[in-house]
Amino acid sequence: LPIYAACVELDGRGVLLCGDSGAGKSTLAYACAQAGWTYITDDGSFLVNDRSDLLVTGNFLQMRFRPESAEFFPELRNCDVVQRAGKGKPSIEFKTAPLTHIKRSPTARVAYMVFLNRSKLKLQELDTFSKEVARRFIGQTLFSMPEVRATQEAKINALLQVKVLELHYHDLAWAVSRLTRLVREDR
């Protein structure tokens, strides 16, 4: 089941970072990884259908950023900008293997879904998010045969049993800290 989300993990608990293009999924995933989280993927998570748990896999071998991310991460400033396949968005792409300070894993078990809302508002908060909106977000890219779709719908129902939240933020360090508190204290 493809989900348009980044995934990071802390203390064995995976967090799907969801949102539309430009929401900051890759940037926040990398910031979490730099803070000691385990990096799973930056925008293409796949929930494994034939398991009873909520196991997600992704491309932990690569990271992709919008060029604007260089303002947050000085190491990106001298990287080449390339046109991505498909929609042709400009991006900075690099392999994660040389990043020895970053923990990586091909899988994580999802404990939370967090929809990102970067805004210029002064108020930063983590709040509940509509599970029906989350269901529509996940389902918007699904095109499959009816028997596969039934399996995917069952997996979506299982996934929506985790806490589904919305992170309103403008400060990256605050966002990482708030997600850390969520995972470690479940609040």
N, C-alpha and C positions, 0 to 999 in steps of 0.2 A: 504494500500500500504506500504509494508515494505521498509525501507530505512536504509542502514547500516551507521548510523550517531548518534552521541550524540546530545542532544538538551538542550540548556540553554535559559533563557529569562531574559531580562532587560527592564524595563519600558514598559511592555506589548508587546515587540517585540521578537519573538523567532528567534534563530539562530541555524541552523543545522550545526554541525561540522562534515564534511564528510571526508572520507579517508579510505584507505586500513587498514588492520590489522597492528597495530604498528605505525600508523600515529600520535598518541597522543590524540585521541578523549576523552578518559576517563580522562586523566591527565588534559587537558585544561578545560574540563567541571567542574572538581572538583576545579581547580584553580579559575575559574569564580565564582563558588558557594561560595567559601571562600571570594571572593571579593564583595559579596552582590547580585550576580545574583541568579535567581531561577533555581534550578536543575530539569530537566525533566527526562533525561535518559542518560546513558553513551555510549551505542552503538547500541541500537535497537529502532529506532523511527518508528512509524506507522502513516502515513497520512490517516486520516479518509475519506473514499471514498464518503459517502453519505451526504456531507456538501458542501456548496458553498464557505466557507472560507478554509484556509489552516491550519486546526487544526491537530496538532501532539499529539500523546499520547505515553507514554513510561513507563518503570518501574522505577518510582521515589523512590521506597522503597529499592533499592539496588544499590551498586556501586561495580564495578570490575576493578581491575588494574593489569597490569603486575608487577611482582616483582621489576622491575627497577624503578618504580614510587616512591619507598621508598626514593630514593635519593632526591626527590623534597618535600616530605611530611614526616616529622619525625614520625608522628603518625602511619604511616604504617610499620615502621621498626620492630616492634615486633608482627606483624600479621602473622597468619599461611598462608602458600602458599598451595593451593589446585589445583588439576587437574580439569580443566573445562570439562564439558560434551561435546560431539561432537568431536572437534578436539583435545581435551585434553591439551589445552594451560595452563601452570601454571598461577594462578592468586591469587590475594588477594581479597577476597569478604567480604563485610560487609553490614549490614542493615543501612539505613540512619536515622531511627527514633531516635537513641540516639544522633545524631548530631544536637543538638538544635540550633546551630549557622547557620545552612544551611536552606535556604528557599527551599521548595520543592513543586512541583505541578504535577498532572498527565497529564496536557495538556499545550500547548502553541500554539499561532498562529504564523506561520513562516513568517518572514520578510526578512530573508537572508539565503543563502546557502554559507558556507565557506569551501572550500577544504583545508586541512592542508598539509603543506609541511615543515616539520622540517628539517633543513639543517644546516651544519656547516659554511655556507657562512656568511660573516660579514653583508651583506645587509639584512635587515628585511623590508618587505613591504606587503601591501595588494593591490592586483592587480585583474583585471578582469580574469575570467576563462571561458573557452569555454562551452557554453550551450549544445553543441552536446556531448562533453565528459561527462558532467554531466548527460545527458540523458542516455548514455551508462552505466555509473556507477550505476545509479538507476535501470536500466533495467536488469543488469547482474544476479540478483538473482530471477527474476520473472518467475514463472512457474504456469500457471493457464489456466483455460478453456477460450475459445475465448471470451465469453460474459464478463467474469471477466477481462480479459486482456484489452478489449476495455475501460472499466471503469478505469482501472489503467493507461492506456495510456493518457486518458483525464485528469486524476489527475496529471500525470507527466507534461503534457503541461501547466496546471494551475500553478504548482509549479515553473516551469522554467520562469515564469513571474517576479519572485522576482529577486533581484540582486544576481548573482552567482559570487563568488570571490575566490581567492586563497591567503591564508595567508602563506607567507614565513617567518619563524621565527626560532630562536634557544633559545631565552630568554622567559621563561614562563610569567614573569611579564609584559614584553613588549607586548606579545600577548594578555593578558587580557586587558591591557590599550588600545591597538589598537582596539580590538573588542568593548570596551566600547565607544570609540570615534565614531566608525562606527554606533552603535545603537543610540547614543545620538545626533550626528551631521549629520548622513547619509553621511559620507564621510570617 
